[in-house]
Amino acid sequence: QVHLVESGGGLVQAGGSLRLSCAASGSTVSSYAMGWFRQAPGKEREFVAGINWGGENTASADSAKGRFTISRDNAKNMVYLQMNSLNADDTAVYYCAASRRTWGPDKRLYTHWGQGTQVTVSS
């Protein structure tokens, strides 16, 4: 079983950047496809970006394309989300998630979740 812990969230001004990190323990992260999701107050949890086991393939939500980049370092058991050009609509709790079987935007594919990290963008 993999245990995920997110970090790197915080308060940032519109137009700024943040880099979220997801540290995996209990199992090697290379055994899992990974995803980042977010949930704003009163809204459903939504897909932000995903990456396959080796990091060769990624996918992003339309809202993230051109601004957010997902990456992974399997040697360090880490997954990252670089977020640039942030705006108020990006304010949410961001979650790291892991899937052994497959990956994609459907949150039902992911079996392990972190506790989340808050990102707040001030306008």
N, C-alpha and C positions, 0 to 999 in steps of 0.2 A: 504494500500500500504506500502510495506517495502522499507526502504531506507538503502543502504549498503555503508559503507565506509571502504576501505582497508588501512592498515598501516603495517609498518615493513620492507618495501623494503629498498634497499640500495646497496652499493658497497661491495663486499666480494671477497676474494681470492678463487681460485679454491681449493676445498677440505673443504671449510668452510661451515657454517650453517647459516640459517636465519629462523625466525619464523614470518610468515605473520598472521595478524589478520584481521578479518572482523567484524565490529560492525554493528548490525542491529537496526534500529529504525523505529517507525511508526507502527510497527506490531510485534507480537512476532515471533521470528525466528523459534520456534517450529512448526509453521504452514507451514513451507517450507522445502523441501529438498534443499540441498545446494551443490554447486560445485565450484571448482577453475579451471579457465582457464588461458591460457597465450597466448600472441601474440608477436612474434618477428618481427623486421622490415622486410617488404616484404613478410611475411608469414600470413597464415590464423590463426585465433584464434583457439586454440586447447585445448581439455580437458586435465586436469591434474589429478583431483581427485574429487570424489563425496561422499556424505554421506546422509543417509536417515533421516527422521524426528527425530527419537529418538536417532540416532547415532549408532544403532546396526549393520548396514550394510554400508560398504564402498566399493569403487572401485577406481582403479588407472590406469592411462595409463602405458603402458609397460615402458616408459621412467622414470616413477616416482617410480615404484615398488622397494621396498627395500631401497629407499632413502627418499621418502616424505611420510608424514602421515597427513591425514586430521582428524580433531576432532571438536567437538562442545560442547558448554556449554549453554544449553538452558536457564538456570537460569540467565545467564549473557547476553543473547542475542548475543553470540559471536560464531564465527567459526574460526578455525585456520588451518594453513598449516605449519607443521614443515618440513623444507627442509635441508637435510644433504648431505654431499659429493657432493657439487655443482660443476658444471663444466661450461665451456663457453657456451655450448649448452643450458643451463638453462637461459641465459640472455634473458629477455623479460619483457613486462608489464603483471603483474598478476592481474586477475580480479576475484572477488567474484560474484557469481550468485545465484539466488533463484528461485525455482519452486514450485508451489502449487500442481501440478497435479501428477508429477512423476519425476524421476531423472535418470541420465545416462550420457553417454559421448556426446550426441547430444546437441549442444548448442541451438538448436531451442526449446528445452524443457524448457528453462529458460526464465522467463519473466522480471526479475529485475536484474540489473547489477550495480556494483559499478563503480567508475571512474578509478580504476586501481592503482597499485603501481609498480614502476620500480625496477626490480632486475637486477643488473649488476655483472657478475662474471668475474674477471680478471684472466688470465692464467699466 
